[in-house]
Amino acid sequence: MYPNESIETLKRLGLTALQAKIYVSLLVLENATVKSVSKAAGVARHDVYRIMPALQKRGLVKKVISTPATYKATPIKDGASILLQKKKEEFSVLQTKTATLLSGMQKNKHTAVFEEEDDLQFRIVYDRKLLFKKFEKGNKTCKKSIECSGTLPDIKRLLTKCNCLDDHFSKAMQKGVKIRIITENRGDDKALDDIIAAMCKNPLFDIKFVPAPMPVKLVLYDGEEANTSISTSTDTDMPSLWSNNPNFVRIMEKQFEDMWSNGTNLNDN
């Protein structure tokens, strides 16, 4: 049959349960009729007929002209890449719409109001010093986890400070806080290897690498508060969006987990 974990992963990438079952079954069968797919997937034949066009439209299945007609699945590596790219595009649209929404709010209220009302679910930070103060507060007050993703230069600046006296990451781990970082593949840049190796000796610290450019730059504290850059320029992180809205935080968590599941470890990078 098919492993439940594979089905769940494909569902998180945007497929329905039936679509995931049919796609995975077709991957195993390689080239099969609707009847064979129906039997392997445990899905009614009329549902297979109904779902095949949707999988073809997504680029996950190709129809082979024969008698009877058969179907061939796109290799899982390419299929997963297609689904992940779609998720990134959807998230990018969401970021733009969120920025537009909050910019409209910003025009109607003075910036100071957003700074003073800590109970607001969304706020945009335009000042870099204030942004760093927010990060510092999050690093000091978090209790369970810090999860962040950033460009290689950003993470280099962040981890270089881990040898300083004011090392919030080490202090956080002393409290039992788990830290996970995602950054871009290093290529020939091995400047951080010693620092990373030293940090990885602590079981609470982990880091993974993904191909550049970094899909989303974000920070999550305890799964309760999230930050992401909403700048349209790759040269700056400003303005920055902070939120404790549960729905928004879940979106950020899913984006982080998707990147994490596709990342590579230090020794594999």
Secondary structure, DSSP 8 states (H G I E B T S, - for coil): ---HHHHHHHHHTT--HHHHHHHHHHHHHSEE-HHHHHHHHT--HHHHHHHHHHHHHTTSEEEE-SSS-EEEE--HHHHHHHHHHHHHHHHHHHHHHHHHHHHHHHHHS-HHHHHH-TT-SEEEE--HHHHHHHHHHHHHH-SSEEEEE--HHHHHHHHHGGGSSS-HHHHHHHTT-EEEEEEE--TT--TTHHHHHHHHTSTTEEEEEE-SS-S--EEEETTTEEEEE--SSTT---SEEEE--HHHHHHHHHHHHHHHHT-B-GGG-
